[in-house]
Structures are given as C-alpha cells and as structure tokens.
Amino acid sequence: MARPTHRVLTLLELLQSGGIRTMAELADRLGVDERTVRRYVDHLIDLDVPVESVRGRYGGYRLAPGYRMPPLMLSDDEALAVLLGLVAGRRAGLTTATGTAGETATAKIRRVLPERLARRLDTVLESLAFTAPPGEFAVPETAVLLTVADAVRHRRPISIRYTAADGRRSDRTLHPYGLVAHSGRWYVTGADPEIGEDRTFRLDRIADARALPGSFEPPAGLDPAQHVLTGFATARYRHEVVLRIQGTAEQIRVRLPAGVATVEECPSEEGADPGDEGWLRVEVRAERLDWLPAVLASLDRPFVIERPDELRDLVAALADRLAASARRTAG
C-alpha cells in the first residue's frame, strides 16, 4: 500500500503536469476519497507549494501560474529506479558522451536526496554485484543522439557526416526511421534517398548531424529494431551459409537469433505427413565457419547443409571428435 508521503508527491506530479485537476479525478488517480485529497493539498500548502482552488462546475485544483518545482523531489521507489537505471545504463552502453556524465549525474542526485534515503540507496549500490563485467563501448555524442531522435519523431531528413569502419568519411542525407540500441551500441536506420536504399549507421561514427528542410513518410508497419537485426543477418560476409532445419522458428532462434540468421518456411514437400514438424530455410552470413558446427549440434534438430561444402567437413570433424571423446574411458 502506498504511504501518504508517496501519495502527496504523486499529487504534486499530477498538478505539475498543468491544467485544472478535478477533485474526482485526483481521488481516482490517488486511490483515496475526496476528503483525503483535501488533506494532501493542505500538506502541499504547508510546504509552500502554491496550490490554488478553482470554483465552479469544472473546478478543482491547480498550481499557481509561474510556480517552479524545487530541483528534485523523488520518492524512495523513484530515487532507486533512477540510480539503478544510471548504473545499468553505464554497464550496458546506453549512455552518451563519456562515462563521467553518468557518474556526475549520480553524484548530483545523491547530494539533493534526504540523508536517510541517500544512505539506504548507498547500501543498495554498495552491495550490488553483477555477473558480467562492464563492457567497453563506443558512445555517441549527445548532440547527435538528440538531433537524430528529433528527426525521427518529426519525420524530418537529416544530413550526417559519417566515418565508416575502414576510415572512409562521407556526407550523407538520411530519412531516419528509428533509433535502436543493440549489444551496447546505438544505431539509426533509415532510407538514403541518394541511392534509393535503406541503410543502418552506428551513432558513435556520426561526427555531425543537422536537420534539413522538408519531411518524409516512413514505410507503414516498419519495426526499426527488426530492420536493424535483419540488416545484420543479411550483410555481406565471406561465407553465405544456407541450411534446412526441421523444427520451429522459436527453437532455432534460441541459438541463431535474428541478428545472426534469417529464418523462413520451406515449401511443403509433396506427400509429407501433415503431423511432422516443418522444415525451415535458414541463411547465415559469417566471416568464419568454425563456430557453426557446435551451434548446430546444440540445436539437436535434424538439419541439411545446402552450402557451403566446407561446413560439411567441419561438422563431420566435430562429430568425429565427439564420438572419440564418448568412447574414451578413465584409466
């Protein structure tokens, strides 16, 4: 059950969002009766928060025009959520600029919290351990991220200055569909109108982004995250692997996620038993093949290698090693 202090802070947040809030609306949002709402309003007035009572048919409560909130007022749950979010964001690569920005933000929040709450949160952060080490991620510039996000929201083209993986620099125009965070990196996916193709760019490789005049209409039903993953799975690599695997897409995705492989249904073979599990066509593009035999073995599903022949040899070699290990006895 929420405590009165938490409900008073929630009331303040509701009033801060602007406009007149009716008594009935506030009572419903807070889960209390109207008499209790009046008492919470009195608490805010005692804290020098200028809550005004508005009479009439559409009357209720509002904050006095021009009133500004103190720098920060957080409940226990909100403060913990913010600080844990900052810690997790740094470790997962979901920050911008440098790691110091997250650290200084955490320090500022810590300084303005009541000492009782700050000590309790310090206890949580000091006792928290992670099973995986923090990653080292290339982070985008804050100005670039904000410019791209604004362009996505308002469907405006942008001009970007991009440095590719091989060091080549170029100026491009992009119609950005969306921002995607994947494996510790930020990406923007969209259409390059000059070449008439969809492209995906890493934000940390964009040195400058500027909004351009005009607007565009993104494709209907587009999922930016799936668009990025499909782009990874179909990118040009040294080897193009084509498999047929008997099973469900869910079973295959456990070992071959969307960012690694594309999965589609195979045409049903004539005379096949309707009760049998179907076969799926799986395509993988990779620079190396040595990791695939172990993945196929871990799937534990019937499969057929259509190409390349080199993968057949690697799978057979792994099978020989496993068979030899199974026959080996302790001695």
Solvent accessible surface area in square Angstrom, and as a share of the most:
residue,aa,sasa,rsa
1,M,222,0.99
2,A,43,0.33
3,R,142,0.52
4,P,80,0.50
5,T,93,0.54
6,H,64,0.29
7,R,42,0.15
8,V,13,0.08
9,L,31,0.15
10,T,43,0.25
11,L,0,0.00
12,L,2,0.01
13,E,83,0.37
14,L,15,0.08
15,L,2,0.01
16,Q,83,0.37
17,S,77,0.50
18,G,42,0.40
19,G,55,0.53
20,I,71,0.36
21,R,43,0.16
22,T,52,0.30
23,M,32,0.14
24,A,65,0.50
25,E,60,0.27
26,L,0,0.00
27,A,13,0.10
28,D,114,0.59
29,R,137,0.50
30,L,13,0.07
31,G,62,0.60
32,V,27,0.16
33,D,86,0.45
34,E,74,0.33
35,R,190,0.69
36,T,18,0.10
37,V,0,0.00
38,R,120,0.44
39,R,119,0.43
40,Y,4,0.01
41,V,5,0.03
42,D,77,0.40
43,H,73,0.33
44,L,1,0.01
45,I,84,0.43
46,D,114,0.59
47,L,112,0.56
48,D,123,0.64
49,V,8,0.04
50,P,50,0.32
51,V,16,0.09
52,E,57,0.25
53,S,83,0.54
54,V,35,0.20
55,R,222,0.81
56,G,63,0.61
57,R,216,0.79
58,Y,160,0.61
59,G,15,0.14
60,G,10,0.09
61,Y,25,0.09
62,R,89,0.32
63,L,27,0.13
64,A,21,0.16
65,P,115,0.72
66,G,79,0.76
67,Y,62,0.24
68,R,212,0.77
69,M,41,0.18
70,P,59,0.37
71,P,131,0.82
72,L,63,0.32
73,M,61,0.27
74,L,38,0.19
75,S,10,0.06
76,D,31,0.16
77,D,104,0.54
78,E,69,0.31
79,A,0,0.00
80,L,54,0.27
81,A,67,0.52
82,V,56,0.32
83,L,3,0.01
84,L,59,0.29
85,G,42,0.40
86,L,42,0.21
87,V,21,0.12
88,A,50,0.39
89,G,11,0.10
90,R,71,0.26
91,R,60,0.22
92,A,46,0.36
93,G,2,0.02
94,L,85,0.42
95,T,27,0.16
96,T,24,0.14
97,A,46,0.36
98,T,78,0.45
99,G,40,0.39
100,T,81,0.47
101,A,50,0.39
102,G,7,0.06
103,E,96,0.43
104,T,73,0.42
105,A,35,0.27
106,T,25,0.14
107,A,41,0.32
108,K,121,0.51
109,I,26,0.13
110,R,67,0.24
111,R,165,0.60
112,V,77,0.44
113,L,14,0.07
114,P,81,0.51
115,E,95,0.43
116,R,115,0.42
117,L,5,0.03
118,A,0,0.00
119,R,135,0.49
120,R,139,0.51
121,L,6,0.03
122,D,38,0.20
123,T,86,0.50
124,V,57,0.33
125,L,46,0.23
126,E,145,0.65
127,S,88,0.57
128,L,75,0.37
129,A,90,0.70
130,F,88,0.37
131,T,151,0.88
132,A,62,0.48
133,P,116,0.73
134,P,80,0.50
135,G,33,0.31
136,E,171,0.77
137,F,68,0.28
138,A,48,0.37
139,V,46,0.27
140,P,1,0.01
141,E,94,0.42
142,T,58,0.34
143,A,69,0.54
144,V,4,0.02
145,L,23,0.12
146,L,113,0.56
147,T,37,0.21
148,V,0,0.00
149,A,38,0.30
150,D,60,0.31
151,A,1,0.01
152,V,37,0.21
153,R,196,0.72
154,H,84,0.37
155,R,106,0.39
156,R,97,0.35
157,P,12,0.07
158,I,0,0.00
159,S,18,0.12
160,I,2,0.01
161,R,125,0.46
162,Y,18,0.07
163,T,44,0.26
164,A,30,0.23
165,A,85,0.66
166,D,95,0.49
167,G,44,0.43
168,R,175,0.64
169,R,195,0.71
170,S,42,0.27
171,D,100,0.52
172,R,59,0.22
173,T,31,0.18
174,L,1,0.00
175,H,43,0.19
176,P,1,0.01
177,Y,27,0.10
178,G,4,0.04
179,L,50,0.25
180,V,15,0.09
181,A,50,0.39
182,H,58,0.26
183,S,87,0.56
184,G,8,0.08
185,R,90,0.33
186,W,44,0.16
187,Y,21,0.08
188,V,0,0.00
189,T,0,0.00
190,G,0,0.00
191,A,20,0.15
192,D,4,0.02
193,P,63,0.40
194,E,132,0.59
195,I,90,0.46
196,G,66,0.63
197,E,102,0.46
198,D,65,0.34
199,R,79,0.29
200,T,45,0.26
201,F,2,0.01
202,R,39,0.14
203,L,0,0.00
204,D,38,0.20
205,R,69,0.25
206,I,4,0.02
207,A,60,0.47
208,D,52,0.27
209,A,13,0.10
210,R,131,0.48
211,A,59,0.46
212,L,49,0.24
213,P,123,0.78
214,G,55,0.53
215,S,87,0.56
216,F,23,0.10
217,E,130,0.58
218,P,31,0.19
219,P,67,0.42
220,A,109,0.85
221,G,84,0.81
222,L,51,0.26
223,D,76,0.39
224,P,38,0.24
225,A,46,0.35
226,Q,83,0.37
227,H,48,0.22
228,V,1,0.01
229,L,41,0.20
230,T,56,0.32
231,G,35,0.33
232,F,54,0.22
233,A,1,0.01
234,T,59,0.34
235,A,38,0.30
236,R,232,0.85
237,Y,94,0.36
238,R,181,0.66
239,H,25,0.11
240,E,80,0.36
241,V,1,0.01
242,V,2,0.01
243,L,0,0.00
244,R,65,0.24
245,I,1,0.00
246,Q,36,0.16
247,G,5,0.04
248,T,55,0.32
249,A,42,0.33
250,E,127,0.57
251,Q,68,0.30
252,I,0,0.00
253,R,73,0.27
254,V,102,0.58
255,R,116,0.42
256,L,0,0.00
257,P,66,0.42
258,A,20,0.15
259,G,17,0.16
260,V,51,0.29
261,A,1,0.00
262,T,36,0.21
263,V,32,0.19
264,E,100,0.45
265,E,148,0.66
266,C,28,0.17
267,P,125,0.78
268,S,110,0.71
269,E,120,0.54
270,E,181,0.81
271,G,81,0.78
272,A,60,0.46
273,D,84,0.44
274,P,136,0.86
275,G,71,0.68
276,D,85,0.44
277,E,72,0.32
278,G,47,0.45
279,W,78,0.28
280,L,16,0.08
281,R,66,0.24
282,V,0,0.00
283,E,40,0.18
284,V,1,0.00
285,R,54,0.20
286,A,8,0.06
287,E,93,0.42
288,R,155,0.56
289,L,6,0.03
290,D,75,0.39
291,W,89,0.31
292,L,0,0.00
293,P,7,0.05
294,A,59,0.46
295,V,28,0.16
296,L,2,0.01
297,A,53,0.41
298,S,55,0.35
299,L,18,0.09
300,D,123,0.64
301,R,60,0.22
302,P,67,0.42
303,F,64,0.27
304,V,53,0.30
305,I,11,0.06
306,E,67,0.30
307,R,111,0.41
308,P,31,0.20
309,D,98,0.51
310,E,92,0.41
311,L,0,0.00
312,R,104,0.38
313,D,101,0.52
314,L,58,0.29
315,V,32,0.18
316,A,54,0.42
317,A,41,0.32
318,L,28,0.14
319,A,54,0.42
320,D,97,0.50
321,R,144,0.52
322,L,101,0.50
323,A,40,0.31
324,A,39,0.31
325,S,60,0.39
326,A,88,0.68
327,R,173,0.63
328,R,169,0.62
329,T,116,0.68
330,A,111,0.86
331,G,127,1.22
